[in-house]
Amino acid sequence: MVEFGGRRLALVAAGFVMGAAAPTALVMADSGPQKAAFDEISVKRINIVEPDGKYRLVLANSDRFPGLFMEGREYKHHSRDGGGMLFFNDEGDEVGGLTFGSKTVGENRRASGSLMFDQYKQDQTVGIQYSEADGKRTAGLRVWDRPDWSIKPLMEMSARAAAASDEVGRTRIRDEMRAYAMANGGAGAERVFAGKTTDDAIVRLADKSGRPRLLLKVGADGEPSIEFLDTAGRVVKRITQ
């Protein structure tokens, strides 16, 4: 288990109580764990762990946010740079999380937030997501199909990409990751989206290859419609009010 700075929440809490100018009450039983109460606490990371030391939940800022986890082992993420919350299952696998962030560069602005839940040994399979880029917004519920194989090899490649000395090396390893996924039947596909894209409220249903085949929509003009699409994305039938 990786501990950033070697401090768990109990040590942080104890240090806060002992060092604060006006500490709140520290309640100690004759035996058993100590219990502390605070009016306010500021930390960079909190680890919720099981009795065997495995993570169950991690809350962290962007600097101390963990990487990818499988079977209790951490693999550095090649591109993750935000903060939030990460969930873990009984086996020490990462199984989802809550993330959010924003970035503004000149006239360009980006923002996002997501609550995701992962398939066993795989990537996210259901989530609520919001994203915005330069005034174009998407928000809704998403459901993905994922294959049955474990993504542990991809985590190992991600750690290699994170350790690469330059962007050329990282790009090469990312290409390896995509090639590995495709050689094993693909990384999965989005099957359901229900939400808003720019000015339209939609429900989009796709086939196992991720190709949209049915679209229920209420457009910016307020007109409802149902569209049937072929595998090339062409509308073959449209029903209006």
GUGU-398456 format. One record per residue (C-alpha): x, y, z. Coordinates in steps of 0.2 Angstrom, whole numbers, plus 5000, padded with zeros to 4 digits. Layout:
<nodes>
<node><px>X</px><py>Y</py><pz>Z</pz></node>
...
</nodes>
This chain:
<nodes>
<node><px>5000</px><py>5000</py><pz>5000</pz></node>
<node><px>5007</px><py>5017</py><pz>4995</pz></node>
<node><px>5006</px><py>5030</py><pz>5009</pz></node>
<node><px>5010</px><py>5048</py><pz>5003</pz></node>
<node><px>5021</px><py>5055</py><pz>5017</pz></node>
<node><px>5018</px><py>5040</py><pz>5028</pz></node>
<node><px>5004</px><py>5048</py><pz>5037</pz></node>
<node><px>4986</px><py>5041</py><pz>5039</pz></node>
<node><px>4971</px><py>5050</py><pz>5044</pz></node>
<node><px>4973</px><py>5045</py><pz>5062</pz></node>
<node><px>4990</px><py>5053</py><pz>5063</pz></node>
<node><px>4984</px><py>5069</py><pz>5054</pz></node>
<node><px>4970</px><py>5070</py><pz>5065</pz></node>
<node><px>4980</px><py>5068</py><pz>5081</pz></node>
<node><px>4993</px><py>5080</py><pz>5075</pz></node>
<node><px>4980</px><py>5093</py><pz>5071</pz></node>
<node><px>4973</px><py>5091</py><pz>5089</pz></node>
<node><px>4989</px><py>5093</py><pz>5098</pz></node>
<node><px>4995</px><py>5107</py><pz>5087</pz></node>
<node><px>4980</px><py>5118</py><pz>5086</pz></node>
<node><px>4979</px><py>5134</py><pz>5095</pz></node>
<node><px>4961</px><py>5130</py><pz>5101</pz></node>
<node><px>4958</px><py>5111</py><pz>5100</pz></node>
<node><px>4941</px><py>5103</py><pz>5101</pz></node>
<node><px>4937</px><py>5089</py><pz>5112</pz></node>
<node><px>4947</px><py>5073</py><pz>5111</pz></node>
<node><px>4936</px><py>5058</py><pz>5117</pz></node>
<node><px>4946</px><py>5043</py><pz>5123</pz></node>
<node><px>4939</px><py>5027</py><pz>5129</pz></node>
<node><px>4948</px><py>5016</py><pz>5142</pz></node>
<node><px>4951</px><py>5004</py><pz>5128</pz></node>
<node><px>4948</px><py>5003</py><pz>5110</pz></node>
<node><px>4952</px><py>5016</py><pz>5096</pz></node>
<node><px>4953</px><py>5034</py><pz>5099</pz></node>
<node><px>4939</px><py>5046</py><pz>5093</pz></node>
<node><px>4942</px><py>5064</py><pz>5089</pz></node>
<node><px>4929</px><py>5078</py><pz>5085</pz></node>
<node><px>4934</px><py>5093</py><pz>5075</pz></node>
<node><px>4925</px><py>5109</py><pz>5069</pz></node>
<node><px>4935</px><py>5110</py><pz>5054</pz></node>
<node><px>4950</px><py>5100</py><pz>5046</pz></node>
<node><px>4960</px><py>5104</py><pz>5030</pz></node>
<node><px>4970</px><py>5089</py><pz>5023</pz></node>
<node><px>4977</px><py>5085</py><pz>5006</pz></node>
<node><px>4972</px><py>5066</py><pz>5006</pz></node>
<node><px>4962</px><py>5054</py><pz>5017</pz></node>
<node><px>4963</px><py>5036</py><pz>5015</pz></node>
<node><px>4949</px><py>5024</py><pz>5022</pz></node>
<node><px>4957</px><py>5007</py><pz>5024</pz></node>
<node><px>4951</px><py>4990</py><pz>5029</pz></node>
<node><px>4959</px><py>4981</py><pz>5044</pz></node>
<node><px>4971</px><py>4972</py><pz>5032</pz></node>
<node><px>4977</px><py>4989</py><pz>5025</pz></node>
<node><px>4968</px><py>4988</py><pz>5009</pz></node>
<node><px>4960</px><py>5004</py><pz>5003</pz></node>
<node><px>4941</px><py>5006</py><pz>5003</pz></node>
<node><px>4940</px><py>5024</py><pz>4999</pz></node>
<node><px>4952</px><py>5038</py><pz>4995</pz></node>
<node><px>4949</px><py>5057</py><pz>4995</pz></node>
<node><px>4963</px><py>5067</py><pz>4988</pz></node>
<node><px>4968</px><py>5084</py><pz>4979</pz></node>
<node><px>4975</px><py>5083</py><pz>4962</pz></node>
<node><px>4993</px><py>5082</py><pz>4968</pz></node>
<node><px>4990</px><py>5067</py><pz>4979</pz></node>
<node><px>4977</px><py>5058</py><pz>4969</pz></node>
<node><px>4981</px><py>5040</py><pz>4967</pz></node>
<node><px>4984</px><py>5030</py><pz>4951</pz></node>
<node><px>4976</px><py>5014</py><pz>4945</pz></node>
<node><px>4974</px><py>5000</py><pz>4956</pz></node>
<node><px>4972</px><py>4981</py><pz>4954</pz></node>
<node><px>4973</px><py>4968</py><pz>4967</pz></node>
<node><px>4980</px><py>4981</py><pz>4980</pz></node>
<node><px>4994</px><py>4986</py><pz>4969</pz></node>
<node><px>4995</px><py>5004</py><pz>4962</pz></node>
<node><px>5000</px><py>5008</py><pz>4944</pz></node>
<node><px>5004</px><py>5026</py><pz>4939</pz></node>
<node><px>4991</px><py>5034</py><pz>4927</pz></node>
<node><px>4998</px><py>5041</py><pz>4911</pz></node>
<node><px>4986</px><py>5056</py><pz>4910</pz></node>
<node><px>4976</px><py>5058</py><pz>4926</pz></node>
<node><px>4978</px><py>5075</py><pz>4934</pz></node>
<node><px>4963</px><py>5079</py><pz>4944</pz></node>
<node><px>4957</px><py>5077</py><pz>4962</pz></node>
<node><px>4941</px><py>5069</py><pz>4969</pz></node>
<node><px>4937</px><py>5052</py><pz>4976</pz></node>
<node><px>4941</px><py>5034</py><pz>4972</pz></node>
<node><px>4932</px><py>5018</py><pz>4976</pz></node>
<node><px>4939</px><py>5001</py><pz>4979</pz></node>
<node><px>4932</px><py>4983</py><pz>4981</pz></node>
<node><px>4936</px><py>4969</py><pz>4993</pz></node>
<node><px>4951</px><py>4964</py><pz>4982</pz></node>
<node><px>4959</px><py>4980</py><pz>4981</pz></node>
<node><px>4954</px><py>4985</py><pz>4964</pz></node>
<node><px>4949</px><py>5002</py><pz>4958</pz></node>
<node><px>4930</px><py>5001</py><pz>4955</pz></node>
<node><px>4925</px><py>5019</py><pz>4951</pz></node>
<node><px>4925</px><py>5036</py><pz>4958</pz></node>
<node><px>4920</px><py>5054</py><pz>4958</pz></node>
<node><px>4930</px><py>5067</py><pz>4949</pz></node>
<node><px>4929</px><py>5085</py><pz>4944</pz></node>
<node><px>4939</px><py>5099</py><pz>4937</pz></node>
<node><px>4940</px><py>5115</py><pz>4926</pz></node>
<node><px>4953</px><py>5124</py><pz>4915</pz></node>
<node><px>4954</px><py>5140</py><pz>4907</pz></node>
<node><px>4967</px><py>5146</py><pz>4894</pz></node>
<node><px>4964</px><py>5163</py><pz>4886</pz></node>
<node><px>4946</px><py>5162</py><pz>4878</pz></node>
<node><px>4945</px><py>5143</py><pz>4880</pz></node>
<node><px>4938</px><py>5135</py><pz>4895</pz></node>
<node><px>4934</px><py>5117</py><pz>4900</pz></node>
<node><px>4925</px><py>5109</py><pz>4914</pz></node>
<node><px>4919</px><py>5092</py><pz>4919</pz></node>
<node><px>4912</px><py>5081</py><pz>4933</pz></node>
<node><px>4908</px><py>5063</py><pz>4933</pz></node>
<node><px>4902</px><py>5049</py><pz>4945</pz></node>
<node><px>4908</px><py>5032</py><pz>4938</pz></node>
<node><px>4906</px><py>5014</py><pz>4943</pz></node>
<node><px>4917</px><py>5001</py><pz>4935</pz></node>
<node><px>4914</px><py>4983</py><pz>4929</pz></node>
<node><px>4924</px><py>4970</py><pz>4938</pz></node>
<node><px>4942</px><py>4970</py><pz>4932</pz></node>
<node><px>4937</px><py>4982</py><pz>4919</pz></node>
<node><px>4933</px><py>5001</py><pz>4915</pz></node>
<node><px>4918</px><py>5011</py><pz>4919</pz></node>
<node><px>4901</px><py>5003</py><pz>4914</pz></node>
<node><px>4889</px><py>5016</py><pz>4921</pz></node>
<node><px>4891</px><py>5034</py><pz>4925</pz></node>
<node><px>4884</px><py>5051</py><pz>4927</pz></node>
<node><px>4894</px><py>5064</py><pz>4917</pz></node>
<node><px>4895</px><py>5082</py><pz>4913</pz></node>
<node><px>4908</px><py>5090</py><pz>4901</pz></node>
<node><px>4910</px><py>5107</py><pz>4894</pz></node>
<node><px>4922</px><py>5114</py><pz>4881</pz></node>
<node><px>4921</px><py>5132</py><pz>4874</pz></node>
<node><px>4902</px><py>5134</py><pz>4878</pz></node>
<node><px>4897</px><py>5117</py><pz>4871</pz></node>
<node><px>4890</px><py>5106</py><pz>4885</pz></node>
<node><px>4885</px><py>5088</py><pz>4887</pz></node>
<node><px>4877</px><py>5080</py><pz>4903</pz></node>
<node><px>4868</px><py>5064</py><pz>4906</pz></node>
<node><px>4868</px><py>5046</py><pz>4911</pz></node>
<node><px>4880</px><py>5034</py><pz>4901</pz></node>
<node><px>4880</px><py>5015</py><pz>4900</pz></node>
<node><px>4895</px><py>5005</py><pz>4892</pz></node>
<node><px>4898</px><py>4987</py><pz>4886</pz></node>
<node><px>4915</px><py>4981</py><pz>4892</pz></node>
<node><px>4924</px><py>4965</py><pz>4887</pz></node>
<node><px>4927</px><py>4951</py><pz>4900</pz></node>
<node><px>4946</px><py>4952</py><pz>4900</pz></node>
<node><px>4956</px><py>4960</py><pz>4914</pz></node>
<node><px>4963</px><py>4977</py><pz>4911</pz></node>
<node><px>4978</px><py>4974</py><pz>4922</pz></node>
<node><px>4990</px><py>4973</py><pz>4907</pz></node>
<node><px>4984</px><py>4990</py><pz>4902</pz></node>
<node><px>4987</px><py>4997</py><pz>4919</pz></node>
<node><px>5005</px><py>4990</py><pz>4918</pz></node>
<node><px>5007</px><py>4999</py><pz>4901</pz></node>
<node><px>5000</px><py>5015</py><pz>4909</pz></node>
<node><px>5013</px><py>5015</py><pz>4922</pz></node>
<node><px>5026</px><py>5013</py><pz>4908</pz></node>
<node><px>5019</px><py>5028</py><pz>4899</pz></node>
<node><px>5019</px><py>5038</py><pz>4915</pz></node>
<node><px>5037</px><py>5035</py><pz>4917</pz></node>
<node><px>5042</px><py>5039</py><pz>4899</pz></node>
<node><px>5055</px><py>5052</py><pz>4897</pz></node>
<node><px>5046</px><py>5062</py><pz>4884</pz></node>
<node><px>5029</px><py>5064</py><pz>4875</pz></node>
<node><px>5035</px><py>5054</py><pz>4860</pz></node>
<node><px>5038</px><py>5039</py><pz>4872</pz></node>
<node><px>5021</px><py>5041</py><pz>4880</pz></node>
<node><px>5012</px><py>5042</py><pz>4864</pz></node>
<node><px>5020</px><py>5026</py><pz>4858</pz></node>
<node><px>5015</px><py>5017</py><pz>4873</pz></node>
<node><px>4997</px><py>5024</py><pz>4872</pz></node>
<node><px>4997</px><py>5017</py><pz>4854</pz></node>
<node><px>5002</px><py>5000</py><pz>4862</pz></node>
<node><px>4988</px><py>5001</py><pz>4874</pz></node>
<node><px>4975</px><py>5004</py><pz>4860</pz></node>
<node><px>4983</px><py>4990</py><pz>4850</pz></node>
<node><px>4982</px><py>4978</py><pz>4865</pz></node>
<node><px>4963</px><py>4982</py><pz>4868</pz></node>
<node><px>4959</px><py>4980</py><pz>4849</pz></node>
<node><px>4968</px><py>4963</py><pz>4848</pz></node>
<node><px>4958</px><py>4957</py><pz>4863</pz></node>
<node><px>4941</px><py>4962</py><pz>4855</pz></node>
<node><px>4941</px><py>4981</py><pz>4859</pz></node>
<node><px>4939</px><py>4991</py><pz>4874</pz></node>
<node><px>4920</px><py>4992</py><pz>4874</pz></node>
<node><px>4907</px><py>5004</py><pz>4867</pz></node>
<node><px>4894</px><py>5016</py><pz>4874</pz></node>
<node><px>4877</px><py>5008</py><pz>4873</pz></node>
<node><px>4865</px><py>5021</py><pz>4881</pz></node>
<node><px>4866</px><py>5040</py><pz>4883</pz></node>
<node><px>4851</px><py>5049</py><pz>4891</pz></node>
<node><px>4854</px><py>5067</py><pz>4894</pz></node>
<node><px>4857</px><py>5084</py><pz>4885</pz></node>
<node><px>4869</px><py>5088</py><pz>4871</pz></node>
<node><px>4871</px><py>5107</py><pz>4868</pz></node>
<node><px>4852</px><py>5112</py><pz>4865</pz></node>
<node><px>4844</px><py>5095</py><pz>4862</pz></node>
<node><px>4837</px><py>5083</py><pz>4875</pz></node>
<node><px>4840</px><py>5065</py><pz>4869</pz></node>
<node><px>4840</px><py>5046</py><pz>4872</pz></node>
<node><px>4853</px><py>5037</py><pz>4861</pz></node>
<node><px>4853</px><py>5018</py><pz>4860</pz></node>
<node><px>4868</px><py>5010</py><pz>4851</pz></node>
<node><px>4873</px><py>4992</py><pz>4845</pz></node>
<node><px>4887</px><py>4982</py><pz>4853</pz></node>
<node><px>4899</px><py>4991</py><pz>4842</pz></node>
<node><px>4894</px><py>5008</py><pz>4848</pz></node>
<node><px>4885</px><py>5013</py><pz>4833</pz></node>
<node><px>4869</px><py>5023</py><pz>4837</pz></node>
<node><px>4853</px><py>5015</py><pz>4830</pz></node>
<node><px>4839</px><py>5023</py><pz>4839</pz></node>
<node><px>4837</px><py>5042</py><pz>4844</pz></node>
<node><px>4823</px><py>5050</py><pz>4854</pz></node>
<node><px>4825</px><py>5069</py><pz>4853</pz></node>
<node><px>4817</px><py>5085</py><pz>4858</pz></node>
<node><px>4827</px><py>5098</py><pz>4849</pz></node>
<node><px>4830</px><py>5116</py><pz>4853</pz></node>
<node><px>4814</px><py>5121</py><pz>4843</pz></node>
<node><px>4804</px><py>5110</py><pz>4855</pz></node>
<node><px>4799</px><py>5097</py><pz>4842</pz></node>
<node><px>4800</px><py>5079</py><pz>4847</pz></node>
<node><px>4806</px><py>5065</py><pz>4835</pz></node>
<node><px>4811</px><py>5047</py><pz>4834</pz></node>
<node><px>4825</px><py>5042</py><pz>4822</pz></node>
<node><px>4830</px><py>5025</py><pz>4816</pz></node>
<node><px>4848</px><py>5024</py><pz>4810</pz></node>
<node><px>4857</px><py>5011</py><pz>4799</pz></node>
<node><px>4875</px><py>5005</py><pz>4804</pz></node>
<node><px>4882</px><py>5019</py><pz>4794</pz></node>
<node><px>4873</px><py>5032</py><pz>4804</pz></node>
<node><px>4860</px><py>5037</py><pz>4791</pz></node>
<node><px>4842</px><py>5040</py><pz>4796</pz></node>
<node><px>4831</px><py>5027</py><pz>4788</pz></node>
<node><px>4815</px><py>5032</py><pz>4796</pz></node>
<node><px>4810</px><py>5047</py><pz>4806</pz></node>
<node><px>4794</px><py>5049</py><pz>4816</pz></node>
<node><px>4788</px><py>5067</py><pz>4821</pz></node>
<node><px>4773</px><py>5073</py><pz>4831</pz></node>
</nodes>
